[in-house]
């Protein structure tokens, strides 16, 4: 489990805040738009079963675009502002 995942698992309120933010909602749209969320739902299930690699692939795909990279940078800043500290990255 990487530091990013530890921070979110240890702070469900932070995760809720991020996902309710405008950037969190945009991230969800980017993660689910290509196939109506099928790949993302499978990645979530795999991560819950201890295999986060599919989720990492989904996030990596998002960050390949300029829009996605900027979005993730803003979410990292939001996490730091909310007291999650620094982590290795998404």
C-alpha positions in Angstrom: 0.0 0.0 0.0 1.6 3.3 -1.0 1.4 6.5 1.0 -1.4 8.0 -1.1 -3.6 5.0 -0.4 -2.7 5.0 3.3 -3.6 8.7 3.6 -7.0 8.1 2.0 -7.8 4.9 3.9 -6.8 6.6 7.2 -8.9 9.7 6.5 -12.3 8.9 5.0 -13.5 12.5 5.6 -10.6 13.7 3.3 -11.6 11.2 0.6 -15.3 12.4 0.9 -14.2 16.0 0.7 -12.0 15.4 -2.4 -14.7 13.4 -4.2 -17.4 16.0 -3.5 -15.1 18.8 -4.8 -15.5 20.0 -8.4 -12.1 18.6 -9.3 -13.1 15.2 -7.7 -16.3 15.1 -9.8 -14.2 16.0 -12.9 -11.8 13.2 -12.1 -14.7 10.7 -11.8 -16.0 11.9 -15.2 -12.5 11.3 -16.8 -12.2 7.9 -15.2 -15.6 6.7 -16.4 -16.3 8.4 -19.7 -14.7 6.0 -22.2 -16.7 2.9 -21.3 -19.4 4.2 -19.0 -17.3 3.3 -16.0 -16.9 -0.5 -16.6 -13.1 -0.4 -16.5 -13.1 1.9 -13.4 -15.5 -0.3 -11.5 -13.4 -3.4 -12.2 -10.3 -1.4 -11.1 -12.0 -0.5 -7.8 -12.9 -4.1 -7.2 -9.4 -5.3 -7.9 -8.0 -2.6 -5.6 -10.3 -3.7 -2.9 -9.0 -7.2 -3.3 -5.4 -6.1 -2.9 -4.4 -5.5 -6.5 -4.1 -1.7 -7.1 -2.4 -2.0 -10.4 -5.5 -1.5 -12.5 -6.5 1.6 -10.6 -3.0 2.9 -11.1 -3.4 2.3 -14.8 -6.7 4.2 -14.9 -5.1 7.2 -13.1 -2.1 7.0 -15.3 -4.3 7.2 -18.4 -6.0 10.3 -16.9 -2.7 12.0 -16.2 -1.5 11.5 -19.8 -3.6 14.4 -20.9 -2.8 18.0 -20.0 -6.2 18.4 -18.5 -5.8 15.3 -16.4 -2.3 16.2 -15.2 -3.5 19.6 -14.1 -6.5 18.1 -12.3 -4.4 15.6 -10.4 -2.0 18.4 -9.4 -4.9 20.4 -8.0 -6.2 17.4 -6.1 -2.7 16.8 -4.6 -2.7 20.4 -3.4 -6.1 20.0 -2.0 -5.0 16.9 0.0 -2.0 18.8 1.3 -4.2 21.8 2.3 -6.5 19.4 4.1 -3.7 18.1 6.2 -2.9 14.8 4.4 0.8 15.7 4.1 3.0 14.8 1.2 2.8 11.5 -0.6 4.6 9.8 -3.5 2.0 10.5 -6.1 -1.0 9.1 -7.8 
